[in-house]
């Protein structure tokens, strides 16, 4: 598996707090069979989670160097999980926000419980400027749980969807489980990722293929959402 969403970059958001913790998470990732990870620390404007790209790249280089020294063979890439904001275009231009591996793709988070009236407008503006937004864990938003069809307007303009696979095992409650299963059956999910934060968390990937086969019964689609679409993102290739 290849992981598009993680909070392993140490000390700059609510994820890993130290280099040592980040290395422990990477060891677990390799043992679980994960070969590639995008580091996506939260970016929230005017908060303590607002490290610029220069700082993020410095931390990434430090983590990569120490991981190699320990023989950890997991490829690391830089991105952000950006809390949706009217100024996203400006924040990208000023190098505050990291696009995924410096491609056109950008991971975006919505408010968990309060629906944003202009979210579609912000996504459309990103697309108009040549970016490809990926919506993080759509199954977790309470207003989506009440009406999954709200995602259709995002999908229609080209927004991609990234689900947290641990939703399938009840980590975020029954609502998230129900929505993610429905989206997978409809083949509306483009990526599954861990959204891992701490070394105390486990990846629980032992049954993921069996679980997905019981939902979608489509091995080709499963390979897309666990591996192939990730590769397209990293290489800046458009996902149809």
Secondary structure, DSSP 8 states (H G I E B T S, - for coil): -EES-B--STTSSSS--SHHHHHHHHHHHHHHT--EEEEEEEE-TTSS----HHHHHHHHHHHHHHHHHTT---EEEEEEEEE--TTHHHHHHTT-S--GGGSSEEEEE--SSS--TTHHHHHHHHHHTT-EEEEE-GGG-HHHHH-GGGGHHHHHHT-EEEEEGGGGGTTT-HHHHHHHHHHHHTT---EEE--B--TTS----TTHHHHHHHHH--HHHHHIIIIIHHHHHHTT----
